[in-house]
């Protein structure tokens, strides 16, 4: 599960808007003259604002953890990169089989690439797909669900936190 913490900045109608700050690898590095720090300095850091279903009863100001399963992110990445590439290769292959001149093969490959991008966009606009790849509220930040043994007068008892 890929997780990120954020702050609830607005709520209403069973939804919350969670603002997250992107993490930079520059915070853990002492070098200030690398390309990453220069680019980060030029563009700055922008916060992301996600509209999510309020399954935790969070209110404005609460720190929450949002997440998305690893396999969904991998599947979405593969689809985003492979579908256009397969379209481009199919367009070029079909043009080659048809015996077209190289210039038309290139144009056919470009048409296949565009067709792959159009299919990707059409598929991503389906409501079922939009809900499938949407991050979820996981928990309130700072809480854990681990067993803690508390010493009591009658002996130690285990309690679940969170």
C-alpha positions as CSV (number, residue, x, y, z in Angstrom):
1,X,0.0,0.0,0.0
2,X,1.4,3.4,-1.0
3,X,0.5,5.8,1.8
4,X,0.8,9.6,2.2
5,X,-0.3,11.8,5.0
6,X,-2.3,15.0,4.5
7,X,-4.5,17.5,6.2
8,X,-8.3,17.9,5.7
9,X,-8.9,21.4,4.4
10,X,-12.6,21.2,3.6
11,X,-15.5,18.9,4.1
12,X,-19.1,18.6,3.1
13,X,-21.8,16.2,1.7
14,X,-19.9,13.1,2.9
15,X,-16.6,14.2,1.2
16,X,-13.4,15.7,2.4
17,X,-10.7,17.5,0.6
18,X,-7.2,16.4,1.7
19,X,-4.2,18.5,1.0
20,X,-0.9,16.6,0.7
21,X,2.6,18.0,0.3
22,X,4.8,16.2,-2.2
23,X,8.0,14.8,-0.7
24,X,11.3,15.7,-2.2
25,X,14.4,13.7,-2.0
26,X,16.4,16.9,-1.5
27,X,15.3,17.1,2.2
28,X,17.5,14.1,3.0
29,X,20.5,15.2,1.0
30,X,23.1,17.8,1.9
31,X,24.2,18.6,-1.7
32,X,22.6,21.8,-3.0
33,X,24.1,22.0,-6.5
34,X,22.5,18.9,-8.0
35,X,20.0,19.0,-10.9
36,X,17.1,17.9,-8.7
37,X,17.6,20.8,-6.3
38,X,17.9,23.3,-9.1
39,X,14.7,22.0,-10.8
40,X,12.9,21.9,-7.5
41,X,13.9,25.5,-6.8
42,X,12.7,26.6,-10.2
43,X,9.3,25.0,-10.0
44,X,8.8,25.0,-6.2
45,X,6.6,22.4,-4.4
46,X,2.9,22.4,-5.1
47,X,0.4,20.8,-2.8
48,X,-2.0,18.2,-4.1
49,X,-5.7,18.4,-3.1
50,X,-7.7,15.1,-3.2
51,X,-11.5,14.9,-3.0
52,X,-12.2,11.7,-1.1
53,X,-15.2,9.9,0.5
54,X,-15.2,10.7,4.3
55,X,-15.2,7.2,5.7
56,X,-13.5,8.2,8.9
57,X,-15.6,11.2,10.0
58,X,-12.7,13.5,9.6
59,X,-13.2,17.3,10.1
60,X,-11.2,20.3,8.9
61,X,-7.7,20.3,10.4
62,X,-7.5,16.6,11.0
63,X,-4.3,14.8,9.8
64,X,-5.2,11.7,7.8
65,X,-3.4,9.0,5.9
66,X,-4.5,8.3,2.3
67,X,-3.4,5.3,0.3
68,X,-3.7,3.3,-2.9
69,X,-2.8,-0.4,-3.3
70,X,0.5,-1.0,-5.0
71,X,-0.9,-3.4,-7.6
72,X,-3.5,-0.7,-8.7
73,X,-0.7,1.8,-9.3
74,X,1.4,-0.7,-11.2
75,X,-1.6,-1.8,-13.3
76,X,-2.4,1.9,-14.1
77,X,1.2,2.6,-15.0
78,X,1.5,-0.4,-17.3
79,X,-1.8,0.5,-19.0
80,X,-0.7,4.2,-19.4
81,X,2.6,3.3,-21.0
82,X,1.9,0.0,-22.9
83,X,-1.4,0.8,-24.6
84,X,-0.1,3.7,-26.7
85,X,3.1,1.8,-27.4
86,X,1.2,-1.3,-28.6
87,X,-1.0,1.0,-30.7
88,X,2.1,2.5,-32.3
89,X,3.7,-0.9,-33.0
90,X,0.5,-2.3,-34.4
91,X,0.2,0.7,-36.7
92,X,3.7,0.3,-38.0
93,X,3.4,-3.5,-38.3
94,X,0.2,-3.2,-40.3
95,X,1.7,-0.6,-42.6
96,X,4.8,-2.8,-43.1
97,X,2.6,-5.9,-43.9
98,X,0.6,-3.7,-46.4
99,X,3.9,-2.8,-48.1
100,X,3.6,0.9,-47.6
101,X,6.6,3.2,-48.1
102,X,8.6,4.1,-44.9
103,X,7.0,7.6,-44.7
104,X,3.6,6.1,-44.6
105,X,4.7,3.5,-42.1
106,X,5.8,6.3,-39.8
107,X,2.5,8.0,-40.3
108,X,0.6,4.8,-39.6
109,X,2.7,4.3,-36.4
110,X,1.7,7.8,-35.4
111,X,-1.9,7.1,-36.0
112,X,-1.6,3.9,-33.9
113,X,-0.1,5.9,-31.1
114,X,-2.9,8.4,-31.2
115,X,-5.4,5.6,-31.3
116,X,-3.8,4.1,-28.2
117,X,-4.0,7.4,-26.4
118,X,-7.6,7.9,-27.3
119,X,-8.5,4.4,-26.0
120,X,-6.6,5.1,-22.8
121,X,-8.5,8.4,-22.3
122,X,-11.8,6.9,-23.1
123,X,-11.2,4.0,-20.7
124,X,-10.0,6.4,-17.9
125,X,-13.2,8.5,-18.1
126,X,-15.5,5.6,-17.2
127,X,-17.0,6.1,-13.8
128,X,-16.1,2.6,-12.7
129,X,-12.4,3.2,-13.6
130,X,-12.3,6.6,-11.9
131,X,-13.6,5.0,-8.6
132,X,-11.3,2.1,-8.9
133,X,-8.1,4.1,-9.0
134,X,-9.1,6.7,-6.5
135,X,-7.1,6.9,-3.2
136,X,-8.9,6.0,0.0
137,X,-8.8,7.4,3.5
138,X,-7.0,4.8,5.6
139,X,-6.8,6.2,9.1
140,X,-6.3,9.2,11.2
141,X,-2.6,10.1,11.3
142,X,-0.8,9.3,14.5
143,X,-2.9,6.3,15.4
144,X,-1.8,2.8,15.1
145,X,-3.5,-0.6,15.3
146,X,-1.0,-2.5,17.3
147,X,-1.3,-4.6,20.5
148,X,-0.2,-2.8,23.6
149,X,0.3,-4.5,27.0
150,X,-0.8,-2.3,29.9
151,X,0.2,-3.3,33.4
152,X,-2.8,-3.5,35.6
153,X,-3.3,-4.6,39.2
154,X,-4.9,-7.8,38.1
155,X,-2.0,-8.6,35.6
156,X,-1.2,-7.4,32.1
157,X,-4.0,-7.1,29.6
158,X,-3.7,-6.6,25.9
159,X,-5.6,-3.7,24.3
160,X,-5.8,-2.8,20.6
161,X,-5.1,0.8,19.9
162,X,-6.6,2.8,17.0
